[in-house]
Amino acid sequence: MSTPSKSSPVSYDTVRDVFLWRRKKLSLLVLLVSTATWVSLDVYQFNLITVASWAAMFAVTSLFLYGKIARFLRKEEPDLSGLEISEQTAIEAARSVRQSIEEGVRWMCHVSAERELFLFARVVAALCLLSYVGSFWDSLSLLYIDIVVGMTVPVIYVKNEDKIKRYEEWMRMQARRLCDMVDEKVVKRMKNRVLKVKEKRVD
């Protein structure tokens, strides 16, 4: 397997830096574009094709005016070679999408086939909660909420990682105590009652 191209404009490191606000200008641009798209499509009820056409018209007009002004001022024409998508970039993008799908399939198999009941229950509960929350919003609003959450939660987690890990450990201990208590007071009593009933029937 070939190594990822260093000249690739979009890579895993770039996405991570954007979501962790290490590249503040690019992160702000992503947040502003997603907010503008959501407001125009969901709040003002514009059509997606209309908004895309306006954005394309703005880009074409800006490039046209920039080229004319550059020629008028006798400057060199802008180099647009950086806008080209290389074959290596396309291959790496397709490979990353395939790897993400494979990881998702492996994770689903792990959750459904392994004998970790607690993990399975958590996944089912999260999916039920997601389906319930999804009934209140449309797909565009959910996508925008996901982007905003993705731009805020990772930063908060990185800044407060130690506190969150301590809280997670405390929650695990409490869950184990609760499971042990339920096992001691409910499951074992039920087993004892079943055994007593069986003994009476045998007698």
Accessible surface in RSA format (square Angstrom, percent):
REM  Atomic radii and reference values for relative SASA: ProtOr
REM  Chains: A
REM  Algorithm: Lee & Richards
REM  Probe-radius: 1.40
REM  Slices: 20
REM RES _ NUM      All-atoms   Total-Side   Main-Chain    Non-polar    All polar
REM                ABS   REL    ABS   REL    ABS   REL    ABS   REL    ABS   REL
RES MET A   1   177.11  91.7  89.29  59.1  87.82 209.1  76.92  65.4 100.19 132.7
RES SER A   2    63.50  53.7  44.42  59.3  19.09  44.0  49.55 105.5  13.95  19.5
RES THR A   3   110.65  78.7 102.02 103.4   8.64  20.6  74.88 100.6  35.77  54.1
RES PRO A   4   100.03  72.9  89.73  81.8  10.30  37.5  89.73  74.1  10.30  64.0
RES SER A   5    25.29  21.4  10.39  13.9  14.90  34.3  10.49  22.3  14.80  20.7
RES LYS A   6   210.34 102.6 170.44 104.6  39.90  95.0 121.87 109.7  88.47  94.2
RES SER A   7    93.93  79.4  64.06  85.5  29.87  68.8  57.23 121.9  36.70  51.4
RES SER A   8    18.66  15.8   6.20   8.3  12.46  28.7   3.53   7.5  15.13  21.2
RES PRO A   9    91.71  66.8  65.25  59.5  26.46  96.2  76.99  63.6  14.72  91.5
RES VAL A  10   104.93  69.0  91.88  83.2  13.04  31.4  91.88  79.8  13.04  35.4
RES SER A  11    43.17  36.5  33.31  44.5   9.86  22.7  33.91  72.2   9.27  13.0
RES TYR A  12   165.44  77.2 152.91  87.0  12.53  32.6 116.65  87.7  48.79  60.1
RES ASP A  13    75.36  52.8  74.93  74.6   0.43   1.0  18.00  42.4  57.36  57.2
RES THR A  14    16.72  11.9  16.72  16.9   0.00   0.0   9.46  12.7   7.26  11.0
RES VAL A  15    64.31  42.3  62.67  56.7   1.65   4.0  64.31  55.9   0.00   0.0
RES ARG A  16   100.13  42.0  94.10  48.0   6.03  14.4  32.63  44.6  67.50  40.9
RES ASP A  17    22.46  15.7  22.46  22.4   0.00   0.0   0.37   0.9  22.09  22.0
RES VAL A  18    11.88   7.8  11.88  10.8   0.00   0.0  11.88  10.3   0.00   0.0
RES PHE A  19    67.05  33.5  67.05  41.5   0.00   0.0  67.05  40.7   0.00   0.0
RES LEU A  20    32.67  18.2  20.99  15.0  11.68  29.4  20.99  14.7  11.68  31.4
RES TRP A  21    68.79  27.6  62.01  30.0   6.77  15.9  58.47  31.2  10.31  16.7
RES ARG A  22   142.43  59.8 108.19  55.2  34.24  81.5  48.76  66.6  93.67  56.8
RES ARG A  23   112.32  47.2 105.47  53.8   6.85  16.3  37.26  50.9  75.05  45.5
RES LYS A  24   148.87  72.6 143.16  87.8   5.71  13.6  86.17  77.6  62.70  66.8
RES LYS A  25   185.83  90.7 176.09 108.0   9.74  23.2 122.27 110.1  63.56  67.7
RES LEU A  26    65.34  36.4  61.60  44.1   3.74   9.4  63.89  44.9   1.45   3.9
RES SER A  27     0.00   0.0   0.00   0.0   0.00   0.0   0.00   0.0   0.00   0.0
RES LEU A  28    89.31  49.7  89.31  63.9   0.00   0.0  89.31  62.7   0.00   0.0
RES LEU A  29    98.78  55.0  97.00  69.4   1.78   4.5  98.41  69.1   0.37   1.0
RES VAL A  30    52.94  34.8  49.12  44.5   3.82   9.2  52.01  45.2   0.94   2.5
RES LEU A  31    44.75  24.9  44.75  32.0   0.00   0.0  44.75  31.4   0.00   0.0
RES LEU A  32   103.64  57.7 100.16  71.7   3.49   8.8 100.73  70.7   2.91   7.8
RES VAL A  33    84.63  55.7  81.60  73.9   3.03   7.3  84.32  73.3   0.31   0.8
RES SER A  34    15.02  12.7   7.15   9.5   7.86  18.1  12.90  27.5   2.12   3.0
RES THR A  35    43.80  31.2  43.80  44.4   0.00   0.0  38.80  52.1   5.01   7.6
RES ALA A  36    61.50  56.5  50.78  78.4  10.72  24.4  58.48  82.4   3.02   8.0
RES THR A  37    43.72  31.1  42.13  42.7   1.59   3.8  29.10  39.1  14.62  22.1
RES TRP A  38    65.10  26.1  64.72  31.3   0.38   0.9  64.79  34.5   0.31   0.5
RES VAL A  39    46.86  30.8  46.86  42.4   0.00   0.0  46.86  40.7   0.00   0.0
RES SER A  40    21.32  18.0  20.71  27.6   0.61   1.4  20.47  43.6   0.84   1.2
RES LEU A  41    24.04  13.4  14.27  10.2   9.77  24.6  14.27  10.0   9.77  26.3
RES ASP A  42    37.24  26.1  30.75  30.6   6.48  15.3   1.21   2.8  36.03  35.9
RES VAL A  43    80.49  53.0  55.67  50.4  24.82  59.8  60.98  53.0  19.51  52.9
RES TYR A  44   144.49  67.5 123.52  70.3  20.97  54.6  80.10  60.2  64.39  79.4
RES GLN A  45   138.68  77.5 112.39  82.1  26.29  62.6  49.90 106.2  88.78  67.3
RES PHE A  46    83.35  41.7  72.43  44.9  10.92  28.4  74.73  45.3   8.63  24.7
RES ASN A  47    90.71  62.6  79.36  76.7  11.35  27.3  23.24  55.9  67.47  65.2
RES LEU A  48   115.66  64.4 111.43  79.7   4.23  10.6 111.43  78.3   4.23  11.4
RES ILE A  49   132.15  75.2 130.32  97.1   1.83   4.4 132.08  95.1   0.07   0.2
RES THR A  50    47.93  34.1  43.57  44.2   4.36  10.4  24.77  33.3  23.16  35.0
RES VAL A  51    28.83  19.0  28.43  25.7   0.40   1.0  28.43  24.7   0.40   1.1
RES ALA A  52    55.30  50.8  44.23  68.3  11.07  25.2  51.37  72.3   3.92  10.4
RES SER A  53    49.74  42.0  42.77  57.1   6.97  16.1  28.70  61.1  21.04  29.5
RES TRP A  54   123.79  49.7 118.79  57.5   5.00  11.7  97.64  52.1  26.15  42.4
RES ALA A  55    61.11  56.2  48.89  75.4  12.23  27.8  57.22  80.6   3.89  10.3
RES ALA A  56    55.57  51.1  47.32  73.0   8.26  18.8  54.91  77.3   0.66   1.8
RES MET A  57   109.13  56.5 105.47  69.8   3.67   8.7  68.17  58.0  40.96  54.3
RES PHE A  58   151.84  76.0 145.84  90.3   6.00  15.6 151.35  91.8   0.48   1.4
RES ALA A  59    48.56  44.6  43.55  67.2   5.01  11.4  48.53  68.3   0.02   0.1
RES VAL A  60   101.20  66.6  99.42  90.0   1.78   4.3 100.37  87.2   0.83   2.2
RES THR A  61    70.32  50.0  67.31  68.2   3.01   7.2  48.24  64.8  22.08  33.4
RES SER A  62    47.15  39.8  38.57  51.5   8.58  19.8  34.83  74.2  12.32  17.3
RES LEU A  63    95.28  53.1  87.75  62.8   7.53  18.9  88.12  61.9   7.16  19.3
RES PHE A  64   117.09  58.6 107.28  66.4   9.81  25.5 115.75  70.2   1.34   3.8
RES LEU A  65    95.17  53.0  95.16  68.1   0.01   0.0  95.17  66.8   0.00   0.0
RES TYR A  66   125.47  58.6 121.88  69.3   3.60   9.4  81.78  61.5  43.69  53.9
RES GLY A  67    15.76  19.4   0.00   N/A  15.76  19.4  15.61  42.8   0.14   0.3
RES LYS A  68    97.50  47.6  92.66  56.9   4.84  11.5  49.69  44.7  47.81  50.9
RES ILE A  69    99.15  56.4  97.93  73.0   1.21   2.9  99.15  71.4   0.00   0.0
RES ALA A  70     6.41   5.9   4.82   7.4   1.59   3.6   6.41   9.0   0.00   0.0
RES ARG A  71   136.60  57.4 119.63  61.0  16.97  40.4  49.20  67.2  87.40  53.0
RES PHE A  72   168.87  84.5 145.16  89.9  23.71  61.7 153.47  93.0  15.40  44.1
RES LEU A  73    97.68  54.4  75.62  54.1  22.06  55.5  80.06  56.2  17.63  47.4
RES ARG A  74   225.40  94.6 190.62  97.2  34.78  82.8  69.09  94.4 156.31  94.7
RES LYS A  75   134.42  65.6 118.80  72.9  15.62  37.2  73.22  65.9  61.20  65.2
RES GLU A  76   161.80  92.9 141.44 107.0  20.36  48.5  61.46 118.9 100.34  81.9
RES GLU A  77   111.18  63.8  90.98  68.8  20.19  48.1  31.32  60.6  79.85  65.2
RES PRO A  78    49.19  35.8  27.10  24.7  22.09  80.3  37.25  30.8  11.94  74.2
RES ASP A  79   121.61  85.2  88.41  88.0  33.20  78.5  42.27  99.5  79.34  79.1
RES LEU A  80    90.84  50.6  81.87  58.6   8.97  22.5  82.97  58.3   7.87  21.2
RES SER A  81    65.94  55.7  51.22  68.4  14.72  33.9  37.64  80.2  28.29  39.6
RES GLY A  82    74.12  91.4   0.00   N/A  74.12  91.4  44.45 122.0  29.67  66.5
RES LEU A  83   129.50  72.1 105.33  75.4  24.16  60.7 109.08  76.6  20.41  54.9
RES GLU A  84   135.87  78.0 111.85  84.6  24.02  57.2  44.22  85.5  91.66  74.8
RES ILE A  85   136.55  77.7 106.03  79.0  30.52  73.5 106.97  77.0  29.58  80.3
RES SER A  86    54.88  46.4  44.18  59.0  10.69  24.6  50.29 107.1   4.59   6.4
RES GLU A  87   137.82  79.1 123.76  93.6  14.07  33.5  50.87  98.4  86.95  71.0
RES GLN A  88    65.08  36.4  62.46  45.7   2.62   6.2  28.80  61.3  36.28  27.5
RES THR A  89    17.42  12.4  16.82  17.1   0.60   1.4  14.06  18.9   3.36   5.1
RES ALA A  90    51.93  47.8  42.45  65.5   9.49  21.6  47.57  67.0   4.36  11.6
RES ILE A  91    72.78  41.4  69.04  51.4   3.75   9.0  72.12  51.9   0.67   1.8
RES GLU A  92    23.94  13.7  21.11  16.0   2.83   6.7  11.98  23.2  11.96   9.8
RES ALA A  93    53.24  48.9  45.87  70.8   7.36  16.7  52.65  74.2   0.58   1.5
RES ALA A  94    64.40  59.2  51.83  80.0  12.57  28.6  59.44  83.7   4.97  13.2
RES ARG A  95    52.62  22.1  48.37  24.7   4.26  10.1  14.26  19.5  38.36  23.2
RES SER A  96    56.62  47.8  53.60  71.5   3.02   7.0  42.14  89.7  14.48  20.3
RES VAL A  97    88.17  58.0  85.98  77.8   2.18   5.3  88.15  76.6   0.01   0.0
RES ARG A  98   121.00  50.8 118.83  60.6   2.18   5.2  56.00  76.5  65.01  39.4
RES GLN A  99    73.57  41.1  72.51  53.0   1.05   2.5  25.28  53.8  48.28  36.6
RES SER A 100    74.87  63.3  59.55  79.5  15.32  35.3  37.10  79.0  37.78  52.9
RES ILE A 101   110.52  62.9 102.98  76.7   7.54  18.2 109.64  79.0   0.88   2.4
RES GLU A 102    66.46  38.2  63.53  48.1   2.93   7.0  27.24  52.7  39.22  32.0
RES GLU A 103   104.01  59.7 101.91  77.1   2.10   5.0  41.90  81.0  62.11  50.7
RES GLY A 104    31.83  39.3   0.00   N/A  31.83  39.3  31.15  85.5   0.68   1.5
RES VAL A 105    82.87  54.5  81.99  74.2   0.88   2.1  82.32  71.5   0.55   1.5
RES ARG A 106   136.13  57.2 129.34  65.9   6.78  16.2  66.29  90.6  69.84  42.3
RES TRP A 107   129.93  52.1 124.93  60.5   5.00  11.7 110.64  59.0  19.29  31.3
RES MET A 108   123.26  63.8 119.35  79.0   3.91   9.3  92.77  78.9  30.50  40.4
RES CYS A 109    70.81  53.6  68.07  75.9   2.73   6.4  24.50  62.1  46.31  49.9
RES HIS A 110    73.85  40.4  68.54  47.6   5.31  13.6  51.06  52.6  22.79  26.5
RES VAL A 111    10.46   6.9   7.78   7.0   2.69   6.5   8.21   7.1   2.26   6.1
RES SER A 112    83.87  70.9  54.27  72.4  29.60  68.2  40.52  86.3  43.35  60.7
RES ALA A 113    80.73  74.2  47.36  73.1  33.37  75.9  55.96  78.8  24.77  65.6
RES GLU A 114    93.38  53.6  79.30  60.0  14.08  33.5   5.81  11.2  87.56  71.5
RES ARG A 115   236.37  99.2 203.54 103.8  32.83  78.2  83.79 114.5 152.58  92.5
RES GLU A 116    88.86  51.0  81.64  61.8   7.22  17.2  39.34  76.1  49.52  40.4
RES LEU A 117   141.18  78.6 133.94  95.8   7.23  18.2 137.10  96.3   4.08  11.0
RES PHE A 118   124.19  62.1 118.41  73.3   5.78  15.0 121.75  73.8   2.45   7.0
RES LEU A 119    34.88  19.4  33.97  24.3   0.91   2.3  33.97  23.9   0.91   2.5
RES PHE A 120    91.98  46.0  91.89  56.9   0.09   0.2  91.89  55.7   0.09   0.3
RES ALA A 121    50.92  46.8  42.54  65.6   8.38  19.1  47.23  66.5   3.69   9.8
RES ARG A 122   134.77  56.6 127.23  64.9   7.54  18.0  51.19  70.0  83.58  50.7
RES VAL A 123    20.53  13.5  17.75  16.1   2.78   6.7  20.52  17.8   0.01   0.0
RES VAL A 124    61.60  40.5  61.18  55.4   0.42   1.0  61.60  53.5   0.00   0.0
RES ALA A 125    60.30  55.4  49.83  76.9  10.48  23.8  56.13  79.0   4.17  11.1
RES ALA A 126    59.84  55.0  49.18  75.9  10.66  24.2  55.15  77.7   4.68  12.4
RES LEU A 127   105.76  58.9 101.29  72.5   4.46  11.2 101.71  71.4   4.05  10.9
RES CYS A 128    74.48  56.3  68.19  76.1   6.29  14.8  26.60  67.4  47.88  51.6
RES LEU A 129   115.32  64.2 110.61  79.1   4.71  11.8 114.56  80.5   0.76   2.0
RES LEU A 130   109.32  60.9 105.20  75.3   4.12  10.3 107.96  75.8   1.36   3.7
RES SER A 131    77.37  65.4  57.68  77.0  19.68  45.3  52.49 111.8  24.87  34.8
RES TYR A 132   138.99  64.9 133.33  75.9   5.67  14.7 101.96  76.6  37.03  45.6
RES VAL A 133    46.70  30.7  46.54  42.1   0.16   0.4  46.70  40.6   0.00   0.0
RES GLY A 134    22.52  27.8   0.00   N/A  22.52  27.8  11.12  30.5  11.40  25.5
RES SER A 135    86.91  73.4  43.98  58.7  42.92  98.9  49.42 105.2  37.48  52.5
RES PHE A 136   127.72  63.9  96.55  59.8  31.17  81.1 102.19  62.0  25.53  73.1
RES TRP A 137   122.56  49.2 105.70  51.2  16.86  39.6  86.73  46.2  35.83  58.1
RES ASP A 138    71.39  50.0  58.10  57.8  13.29  31.4  47.77 112.4  23.63  23.6
RES SER A 139    94.57  79.9  83.51 111.5  11.06  25.5  46.47  99.0  48.10  67.4
RES LEU A 140    47.28  26.3  42.38  30.3   4.91  12.3  45.24  31.8   2.05   5.5
RES SER A 141     6.23   5.3   6.09   8.1   0.14   0.3   3.04   6.5   3.19   4.5
RES LEU A 142    40.70  22.7  40.70  29.1   0.00   0.0  40.70  28.6   0.00   0.0
RES LEU A 143   103.33  57.5 101.17  72.4   2.16   5.4 102.73  72.1   0.59   1.6
RES TYR A 144    39.16  18.3  37.75  21.5   1.41   3.7  21.63  16.3  17.52  21.6
RES ILE A 145    61.39  34.9  60.39  45.0   1.00   2.4  61.39  44.2   0.00   0.0
RES ASP A 146    88.69  62.1  79.59  79.2   9.11  21.5  23.36  55.0  65.34  65.2
RES ILE A 147    44.86  25.5  42.74  31.8   2.12   5.1  44.86  32.3   0.00   0.0
RES VAL A 148    47.40  31.2  47.40  42.9   0.00   0.0  47.40  41.2   0.00   0.0
RES VAL A 149    69.97  46.0  69.78  63.2   0.19   0.5  69.97  60.8   0.00   0.0
RES GLY A 150    17.48  21.6   0.00   N/A  17.48  21.6  17.33  47.6   0.15   0.3
RES MET A 151     1.47   0.8   0.62   0.4   0.84   2.0   0.61   0.5   0.85   1.1
RES THR A 152    61.71  43.9  58.63  59.4   3.08   7.3  52.99  71.2   8.71  13.2
RES VAL A 153    79.04  52.0  78.15  70.8   0.89   2.1  78.65  68.3   0.39   1.1
RES PRO A 154    40.99  29.9  35.51  32.4   5.48  19.9  40.98  33.8   0.01   0.0
RES VAL A 155    26.90  17.7  25.87  23.4   1.03   2.5  26.87  23.3   0.03   0.1
RES ILE A 156    99.02  56.3  98.12  73.1   0.90   2.2  99.02  71.3   0.00   0.0
RES TYR A 157    79.58  37.2  79.13  45.0   0.46   1.2  60.98  45.8  18.61  22.9
RES VAL A 158    77.35  50.9  64.84  58.7  12.52  30.2  64.84  56.3  12.51  33.9
RES LYS A 159   163.39  79.7 127.77  78.4  35.62  84.8  82.38  74.2  81.01  86.3
RES ASN A 160    54.77  37.8  50.99  49.3   3.77   9.1  11.96  28.8  42.80  41.4
RES GLU A 161    62.48  35.9  60.74  46.0   1.74   4.1   9.51  18.4  52.97  43.2
RES ASP A 162   101.23  70.9  97.10  96.6   4.14   9.8  22.14  52.1  79.10  78.9
RES LYS A 163   135.86  66.3 130.01  79.8   5.85  13.9  79.10  71.2  56.77  60.5
RES ILE A 164    49.91  28.4  47.97  35.7   1.94   4.7  49.91  35.9   0.00   0.0
RES LYS A 165   106.61  52.0 101.27  62.1   5.34  12.7  57.10  51.4  49.51  52.7
RES ARG A 166   154.60  64.9 145.19  74.0   9.41  22.4  76.23 104.2  78.37  47.5
RES TYR A 167   131.90  61.6 126.58  72.0   5.32  13.8  97.44  73.2  34.46  42.5
RES GLU A 168    71.56  41.1  69.20  52.4   2.36   5.6  26.79  51.8  44.77  36.6
RES GLU A 169    81.48  46.8  81.39  61.6   0.10   0.2  39.02  75.5  42.46  34.7
RES TRP A 170   130.91  52.5 128.85  62.4   2.06   4.8 111.48  59.4  19.43  31.5
RES MET A 171    92.58  47.9  90.15  59.7   2.44   5.8  83.93  71.4   8.66  11.5
RES ARG A 172   128.61  54.0 124.89  63.7   3.71   8.8  37.73  51.6  90.88  55.1
RES MET A 173    82.16  42.5  80.16  53.1   2.00   4.8  61.38  52.2  20.78  27.5
RES GLN A 174    62.33  34.9  58.23  42.6   4.10   9.8  18.60  39.6  43.73  33.2
RES ALA A 175    34.49  31.7  28.78  44.4   5.71  13.0  33.80  47.6   0.69   1.8
RES ARG A 176   148.48  62.3 145.56  74.2   2.92   7.0  57.23  78.2  91.25  55.3
RES ARG A 177   144.46  60.7 138.26  70.5   6.20  14.8  54.24  74.1  90.22  54.7
RES LEU A 178   102.65  57.2  99.55  71.2   3.10   7.8 102.19  71.8   0.45   1.2
RES CYS A 179    75.08  56.8  67.76  75.6   7.32  17.2  26.21  66.4  48.88  52.7
RES ASP A 180    96.20  67.4  91.10  90.7   5.10  12.1  29.06  68.4  67.14  67.0
RES MET A 181    91.68  47.5  84.76  56.1   6.92  16.5  60.84  51.7  30.84  40.9
RES VAL A 182    66.33  43.6  64.70  58.6   1.62   3.9  66.33  57.6   0.00   0.0
RES ASP A 183    60.57  42.4  60.02  59.7   0.55   1.3  15.91  37.4  44.66  44.5
RES GLU A 184   100.06  57.4  94.07  71.2   5.99  14.3  36.51  70.6  63.55  51.9
RES LYS A 185   114.19  55.7 109.23  67.0   4.97  11.8  62.82  56.5  51.38  54.7
RES VAL A 186    76.39  50.3  73.88  66.9   2.50   6.0  76.39  66.4   0.00   0.0
RES VAL A 187    56.78  37.4  54.65  49.5   2.13   5.1  56.78  49.3   0.00   0.0
RES LYS A 188    95.88  46.8  95.08  58.3   0.80   1.9  53.27  47.9  42.61  45.4
RES ARG A 189   143.30  60.2 142.20  72.5   1.10   2.6  35.37  48.3 107.93  65.4
RES MET A 190   115.08  59.6 113.53  75.1   1.56   3.7  85.99  73.1  29.09  38.5
RES LYS A 191   127.93  62.4 123.91  76.0   4.02   9.6  76.49  68.8  51.44  54.8
RES ASN A 192    75.98  52.4  74.53  72.0   1.45   3.5  14.04  33.8  61.94  59.9
RES ARG A 193   165.96  69.7 164.67  83.9   1.29   3.1  50.48  69.0 115.48  70.0
RES VAL A 194    74.81  49.2  72.87  66.0   1.94   4.7  74.79  65.0   0.02   0.1
RES LEU A 195   100.00  55.7  99.83  71.4   0.17   0.4  99.83  70.1   0.17   0.5
RES LYS A 196   127.86  62.4 126.78  77.8   1.07   2.6  71.45  64.3  56.41  60.1
RES VAL A 197    69.88  46.0  69.54  63.0   0.35   0.8  69.83  60.7   0.05   0.1
RES LYS A 198   119.98  58.5 118.72  72.8   1.26   3.0  68.37  61.5  51.61  55.0
RES GLU A 199   109.91  63.1 107.28  81.2   2.63   6.3  40.70  78.7  69.21  56.5
RES LYS A 200   158.67  77.4 142.76  87.6  15.91  37.9  87.55  78.8  71.12  75.8
RES ARG A 201   197.57  83.0 163.07  83.1  34.50  82.1  62.11  84.9 135.45  82.1
RES VAL A 202   128.55  84.6  97.51  88.3  31.04  74.8 104.94  91.2  23.61  64.0
RES ASP A 203   152.36 106.7  89.52  89.1  62.83 148.6  48.17 113.4 104.18 103.9
END  Absolute sums over single chains surface
CHAIN  1 A    17658.4      15742.1       1916.4      11685.9       5972.5
END  Absolute sums over all chains
TOTAL         17658.4      15742.1       1916.4      11685.9       5972.5
